[in-house]
């Protein structure tokens, strides 16, 4: 069996409020589907955040509908819900509009496909984490009957996201007998030996946040093709041709040097840090616009004024975000809300942040 493991496609996300960026996410998803077909995958697994919202716009639904039409009869499709596309208050997920199997809403679910166990549980957070842990304990018992097994989940594991309040599981909470752990939520690619098999985060198919640029430049964006025919899983990276994003730092008096970093067939997004003393920001922005017109999709400038005292870097290593929030706010519930808002806003999910705040306050904003 060959599995195409895709994750965190965030269909409908409109980065920087640009039409082009919304379409980039659709293009990356469509390319992933085409390559999965080209690689003759038997099963397509999507490990969560298929959509950027539990109420996606019509175009996102249309793109997914066309993808399923391409896949018709070529491979089976299984997915779980991610934190972005899980409806609040037990609403119906957008996936229900389509003939696609969503596994594990509130409990572990599984199916057998050509002798391989495919099990999954959709995203659970907050008060649902204890239920998540209990449900995961069922996996090893079920998997004992199968020579090969796959576990699908959209959760953060402490070892790979070691910030208090940001992860739901520790390694000890995971079952040990899966051949392949198809995980979602982390946007950078990652594979590791675990238990009897391999644990893998396929990563997002597009660059969603600036802090993903470094990992993209090293390992690309795409999906995993997983071959289960041998004694153990063989994992192959399949890369996608996404829009480049680059980070550049230049001196105020040498802005032209930025042109040395722009050599891509697809106009990139440029994040430029301008250094100088007493920077004339208006002039810099106008000059950058002049230099980059027609060469980039968007330029995101920031400034480092060397005439001002420089902020000290945060200490490296794990940060106990929950403790910091609790100490500052003096209230556990407020601390939980602050962490949730931080996570949502770091993903540019303003609508999700507003919903969380409204639910916490028990009010509804009409606009």
N, C-alpha and C positions, 0 to 999 in steps of 0.2 A: 504493500500500500504506500502511495505517495501522498503526502499532506502538504497543502499550501497553508502556512500559518501567517495570517495577516492580523494586524491590530491597529487600534487608535487612528482610524482614517478620518474621523471628525468631519464627516460630510456636512456641509452647510456652514462651516466656520469661515468667517469673513475677516481675515487678518488685516489689520490697519485700515479696515473699512474700505478695502479695494475690491472691485469686481474681479480683477485679475487674480487676486489671491484666493478668492472663493473658487474660481474656476481651476486654479492650480491644484486644489485639494480633490476636485472631481477628476482632473486629468491623471493625477497620481493613482487614484483608486482604479480608474479604468485601465491604466497601464498594468497595474498589479493583476487585475482580472485577466487581461489578455496574456500576460506572461504565465499565469497559473495554468491557463488552457494550453499554451504553447509547451509547457513543461509536463503536460499530461498528468496533472494531479488528479487523484481519485476523490479526495475530500478537501473541501475548503473550510478551514476553521478561522473564525474571526473572534478574537479574544477581548471584545468590548470596545465601547466608544466608537461604534460604527457611525453614528450620528453625533454631531456636536451638542445636540439638545434633544430632550425627550419630545419636543414639539418642533421638529425640523421643518424648514420651508419646503415648498412644493418642488423646487428644483432638486434638492437633495434626495427627496423621495423618488423623483423621476430618474435620477442617475442610478440609484440602487435598483429600481425596477428594470432598467435596461441591462444592468449587469447580470441580474438573475436570468434575464432572457438569453443572454450569451451563454450562461452556464447550463441552461436547460438540458438535462440528460447527460451532461459531460462529467459532473461531479456532484456529490452531496454537499450540502452546506449546513454547518452548525455554528452557532454563535452564543455568546452570553452577553448580558447587559453590562455596560460600564457605568462609572459614576456619572458621566455626562448624559447618557441616554436612558438612565433609569428614571421612570416617572416618579414624582413625589406623591405621597398619599395613596399608594397602590393603584395608580392610574394604569391605563393600557399603553404599553410601549409601541412606538411607531412600527416596529418590526412585524406586528400583528397584521399589518396591511398586506403582508407578502407571505408566500408559501416558503417559509424558512424556519428551521427548528431553533427556537431559543431555549437553551438549557438552563435549568436550575434557578427559577425565580422563587427564592425563599427556601429552596432545598436542593440537595444534590440530585441530579437526574442523569440517566445514561442510556445509551443504545449500543448494540453490537453492529458493526459494519465489517463484513468479510472476515469475521473472527477476531476483530480488534475492538476492545472496549473504548468507547468515547463517552466520557463523563464530563459534566460541567456544572458550575454554580455561578450565578450572576452576582454582581457586586453587592456586598453588604458592608456597611460602615456603622460607626457609632454604636448604638445599642444592638445592632444586628451582628456584631463581631462574634459574640459568644455563640450565637446560632451558627454562624459560618464555621467556627472551629468544630462544633459538634457534628455538622454535616460532613465536613472533610474527613472525619474519623471513619465514615462509612466506606470510603473509597477502597482502602486496602482489602477489606473483606470481599467486596464485589470483584476487585481486580484479581484475586487469587484464582478465579476460574478461567482467566485468560492469559495467554502467553504474551500478548502485547496490549498495552493500555495507554490512553491519553487522558490527561486531566486539563480541563480548560477553566481558567479563572481570571478575573480582572481585579487583582489586589496587589497592594504594595507589601513586600517582605522586608523586614527590618534590615537584613544584611545588605540589601541593595538600595534602600532608601532610609538611612539610619538617623532620621529626625523624629524625635518624640512627637506624636500626634499626626505624623504623615504616613505611617504604616499601620496595617491592621494585623499582620501575621508575623510570627517569628518562624525560623526554619523548623523548629520542633512542632509547630502546628500543622505542617504539611505532611500528607501521607508519604510513604517511602517507596511504594511499589510501582509507580507509574514509569512507563518506558519514556514518555515525553510529557513535560509539563508546559502546556501552551498558555503562557501568561500575557496579560496586558496591563496597562496603566503607566509603566515607565516608557518614556518616549525614545530612549536610547536603546540600541540593540545590546543584548547580553545573552550569553550562554554559559552554563556551568554544569559540571557533573553533580548530580544530586540523587541520593538514594540508589535505586536500581536503574536510573536513567539519566536524562538530561533535562535541566530546567532552562527555559528560554523565554525572554521577553523579545518579541519581534520588533518592538519600537514603533513609533508613528511613521506613517508613509510620507509625511511632509514635516518641514520645520515649523513647529508651533510656537516655540519660545526662543529668544535669543540665546539662552544658555544651552541650546541643542546644537548650535553651529559647530562647536568643536568636535563633538562626537560624530556629526554628519560628515565633516571633512576627513575624519579618520576611517569611518566604517560605512558611510553612505546611509541611505534610507531605502527601505523596501520591505521584503518579507522573507520568510524562511521556507525553503522546500525541504521537507523531512521525509526521508526514505526509511520505511520500517521493514523492508524485506529481509535485512540481515539480522544478525544476532542482537545488535543494538541500533539505535537510531543514528542515521547519518544526516547531518544538518548542512544545508548549502544556503549561502546568502544570495538572494536575488535582488539586484539593485534597480532602482527606478531613476529615471531622468527628470529630477525635480529642479525647480528654479533655485539657483545658487543664492546663498546669503553669505556675506563676507563682513569681517570686522577689520577696520583699518584705523591706525592712529597716526596723525600727521601734525606737523607744526603749523601754526596759524600763517606763517609767512611762506609755507611751501605746500599749499593746498593742491597744486598741480600734481604732486606725487601720487595722489589718489588714483590717477588714471593708469598708473603702472599695475594696479591690482585688478583692473576690470578687463578681462579677456575671456568672455563666455559667449556662446552662441545665443543663450537666453538671457535677456537683461536681468541682472541680479538685483537683490535688495542689499543696500550698503549701510552698515552701521559704522559711522565714522566718529572717532573721538578727536577733537581738535585741542592741541596743547598751546598754551601761550600765557602771557601776562597781560591782564586788563583786556581780554579778548573783545573785539568789536563784533558781537554776535550777529547783528543785522548784516554787516558786510560779509561775514563768513557764509551765512546762509545764502545770500544772493550770489556769491562767487561759486559756491558749490552747485547751486542750481544751474548756473551758466556753464560750468565745466561738465556737468553730468547729464545735461539735457539730451534725451534720446538714447542715452547709453545705459541707464538703469531704470528699473521700475519705480524704485523709491529710495530716498536717502534719509536715514534717521541719524541726525547729528546730536552729539553730546559734547560737553566742553570740560576741559580740565585747566582751570585757571591757576597757573603756577605761582601767582602773586598772593594767593590765599593759602592759609594753613591746610595741609592735606589730611583728610580723615584717616585714622588708623584702620588697617584691615581687620575684619572680624577674625577671631581665633579659628584655626583650622580644626577639623574633627567634628564629630556629632554635636548637634545643637539641641538642647532640650527645649524645644519651642513651647511645649505645653506649660512647663514650669515658668518660663519667662512671661508668658501671657497671664498665667495665674497670679504671679507675683505682682505684675503691673496692674491688672484689673481687679484683683482681690475677690474674684467670683469664678467658680468652676464653670458654670453654664456660659458666662460671658467669654471665658477663655476658649471654650469649645467653639462658640460662634466665631470668635476672632480667627481661630485656626482655619475654620471652614471658609470664611471670607477670604483669608489669605490664599488658600489653595485655589479657590474659584477665580479670584482676580489675577493670580499669577498665570492662569490660563486664559486671561482676557474674557472670562465668562461673566460679564457684567450682569446679564439677565439672571443667571443662576445665583449670583451674590445678592441681588435684589430680592429674589424669591426666598432665600434663606433668611435674610433680615426680616422680611415681612412675616414669615412663619414664626420666627422667634418673638416678634413684637405682637403677633396676633392681629395684624392690620393688613389691608390690601390697598396697594397704590394703584390708582385708576389710570394713570397715563401710560 
